[in-house]
């Protein structure tokens, strides 16, 4: 699993089914991380007697440095794994993987910054659907 997510940067390929599976796995990992964060806030709130402001301050005192480092590391790993499997799937269709990924990310960021986030979301959905439904070696 880690080999698919974090290695084979230049020549790895990923078929449609495994791409969907690994994308869902990464989404699940992100949800677990978010729920763990929310859970820790709830535990801290319970410890300090139900005062949410005190709970946030207590968590900030306990976890500020380590949590920020963990958040940065987890986010970097999540983004890298997402881009890597996207590059592998794009490469499987016959397009240059990392260049194709870069073009997609730049387009989505440009549309989000220049137009609106809603249209960028629609473009993201359309690109994701294209990546999923285009068969292997279609552009070769």
C-alpha positions, 0 to 999 in steps of 0.5 A: 500500500505504501509503495503505491502511495509514496513510490514509483514516482516516474514509471508507476501506473494505476488502473481505474479501480485501484485509483478509486480505492486508494483515493477513498482510502486517503479520504478516510485517513483524512476523516479519521484525522479530523475526527481525532482532532474534534474528539480531542477538543471534546475530551478537553472540554469535558476535562475542564467542565464544559467550558469550550473556551477553556478547553481550546486554551487547554488544548493549545497549551498541551498540543500547540507545537506537537499538533502543528508539526503533526498537522503539517506532516500529515497534510504533506503526506496526504497531498503527496500521496494524492498527487502521486496516485493522480500522476500514476492514473494520468500516466496510465491513460498515456499522458505525462503523469507529473506534468498532467498533475501539475497542469490540473492543480494549476488550473484548479487553483487559478479558477478558484482564485480568479473566478470562484470556488464553486466553479473550481469544485465543478472543474475538480469533479469533472477532472476527477471523473475524466481521470476515472473513466478514461481507459488505460492507454487511451492517449497512446 
